[in-house]
Amino acid sequence: MAKESSQHKGHRQRMRARVEQYGLESLEPHEALEYVLYITNTRKDTNGLAHVLMDRFGDFAGVLDASEEDLLTVEGVGPSTARMLHLLPQVGRYYTQCAVNGKKCMKTTDQLVEYLMAQFAGTVQERALLAALDGRSRIKGLFWLRDGTSDRVSLEIKDVVAAALKGGTDSVVLCHNHPNGVALPSREDLMGTENIVRALGLVKVHLRDHIILTESEYFSMREANRLPFYDFQTGEMLRPY
């Protein structure tokens, strides 16, 4: 790919000034990708490459979700560019986790869901995650429990309990995703949750919620009155349904 002409150099400077003043969200998707490509293409015009990548993978998210191997099949994409693009979603999730952990109070389910959705972004198989919260509803730790298939993830109760104890708090939230379905619990989800509530109760840990996510929706068992409660004092399971 040819080096930048003076015209494109001016374009790059204008793009940088625009992002500095108005933010990356002021750009169209192909412009945002062009801008990101500046990182590993310091002296090349990246406008054409951005269009080629968008045409090949569908949209901005599709480019970042592509494998390094697929990215390398595009002319003009070298190993450093492929690695950078592929890592960006992970960097975003890691930043969100670091920015929130121990700092932001999750006062509502919507706030918690927004944070959790960022952790599952781009996931094509079912995964299960346990979030440990402190007394002020701040995230103290995240623990990936198990990876599954596109439509199922099986949990071992001992793994959930071990993660909860590692979290060092008495309040946790269980979360798993339905990447190819709807945000509704299966019969297995409901039965498994009851067993987990009981097992956590025996070690004095409260399951605050079990949330099921899709890319854009969620189901909260607590809000839907489908979450049982373990009474620490009596050892009884209390069911609101």
Secondary structure as GFF3:
##gff-version 3
##sequence-region A 1 241
A	DSSP	alpha_helix	6	22	.	.	.	ID=ss1
A	DSSP	three_ten_helix	24	26	.	.	.	ID=ss2
A	DSSP	alpha_helix	29	37	.	.	.	ID=ss3
A	DSSP	alpha_helix	47	57	.	.	.	ID=ss4
A	DSSP	alpha_helix	60	65	.	.	.	ID=ss5
A	DSSP	alpha_helix	68	71	.	.	.	ID=ss6
A	DSSP	alpha_helix	79	100	.	.	.	ID=ss7
A	DSSP	alpha_helix	109	120	.	.	.	ID=ss8
A	DSSP	beta_strand	127	133	.	.	.	ID=ss9
A	DSSP	beta_strand	139	147	.	.	.	ID=ss10
A	DSSP	alpha_helix	157	167	.	.	.	ID=ss11
A	DSSP	beta_strand	171	177	.	.	.	ID=ss12
A	DSSP	alpha_helix	187	202	.	.	.	ID=ss13
A	DSSP	beta_strand	206	213	.	.	.	ID=ss14
A	DSSP	beta_strand	218	220	.	.	.	ID=ss15
A	DSSP	beta_strand	229	230	.	.	.	ID=ss16
A	DSSP	beta_strand	237	238	.	.	.	ID=ss17
###
